[in-house]
């Protein structure tokens, strides 16, 4: 192989230092540097979270779980726990949950399941644990469980069974028929675009926004911070783990844990996928009930966390 000369390749080798010098002390370089650091730090955990999701999703499959109708409270509690443990995407989990009605499950248990499932799943919980710590991970479990069980009990008193129960989504059958590596690859491509977008937003926030401003806006004032956290959840909660880098950046800059919890409850509740599934399969009244419950739950959970778990 011929040695490199000034005419052969040296320019390419020196390109990166040249670009670094060109963008020295600029916001562009700061954002790129922060993005790279975040990617190197977080990406391995994100890939493991996807792996966990695919493994559990294939193990869970489309199995129907029977919730006993003899004790409604037990059914609601069990349904909430199963909803949090379900690794299935919302478009699959909600139709499966509604199909429990045909097996004699009480509506309260079904609603508890379909409330809990979009809010939390094992891979999102693990990613939360590794990036945000044990306290936030436990609080996500507790708040999701409380909202799902209270919502299930209230739904059993206020709502009526839907006119029809949908069949299982055929897309889930296709997912299970794919080879494991193909499902992992497809999931990585699908979730990865949201993850990279979240990293870019996080890098921009850390590079351009003052930590003191974040602390004043979402740290010191409980009500203001919680409402802003809920509002941020609407546009920025694209999918489970992808939103965590943004929250990690904001939390490091002074966002209160109460605002963090409000974000993690309001965000999944307002995803277009969730809203469409609820409206299509349950109707307008259950959708209104779901949104009112989750927004109230987000605010109260954020307030309690702010007061007792600062």
C-alpha positions, 0 to 999 in steps of 0.5 A: 500500500503506497504511503500517504503524501500531501496529494493522497489522502492527507486532506481527508485525515485533516478534515475533522480537525479543520471542521472542529476549528471552523466551528470552535466556540459555536452552538453548532459544535456544542450541540454536536458534541453533546449529542455524541456524548449522549448517544455514546452514554445512552444508546447501549441501554436503549438497545437493551430496552428494545431487546427486552421488549422484543423478548417479552412481546414474543413470550407474552404473545396474544394470550388471553388472560381471564380476570375473575369476575367474582371479586371485582377489586381483585380483578382490577388490581390484577388487570392493572398489574398485567397492564404494566407488565404487558410489553405489547404496543398500544394498538395490540394491547387495547384490543386484547384488553377489550376482548376480555369482556367477551370472556366475562371480565368486568368492565372495571378490570378491562379499563384498568388494563387499558389505562396501565398498558400505555403508561408503562411496560417492562422495557420502558421501566428498565430504561427509566431505572438506568437513566433516571434512577430508582426513585423515578422508576418506583414512582412510575410504577406506583402512580401508574398502578394507582391511576389504573386501579382508581380509573378501573373502579370509577369506570365500572360505576360510570361507563357501560360495556362497548357494543362490540368486542374487537377481534385480535389485531392481525398485525400481532400475528404477523409480528410473532411470525417474523424471525427474532432478529428481524423483529429486533431490527424492525423495532430498532429502526422504528424506535431509533428515529424517535430516540435520535430525535429525542437526543438531538432535542436534548443536546439542543436544550442542554447547549442553548438553554440556561439551567437557571431558567429551567430551574425557575420554570419547572423546579421551584414552583410546584403548580407551574412546573407540573402544568408545564411538564404535562404540556411538554408531554403532549408533543414530546412523548413520541414513544416510551423510552425515546422521551427519557433522554429529554427528561434526563437533560431537563431534570439535570438542569433543574426540572422537579421530579413532580414535573417529571412524573406529570410528563410521564403520565400526560405524554402516553395519554395524548399520543395519537395512537392511543387516542385513535385506539380509544376512540375507535374501539371504546367510543367518545365517552370512554375517551373523555373519561380516560383523558380526564382521569389521566390529566387529573392523575398527572397533576395530582401525582406530580403534586404529591411527588413534589411535596413528599419526594423532592 
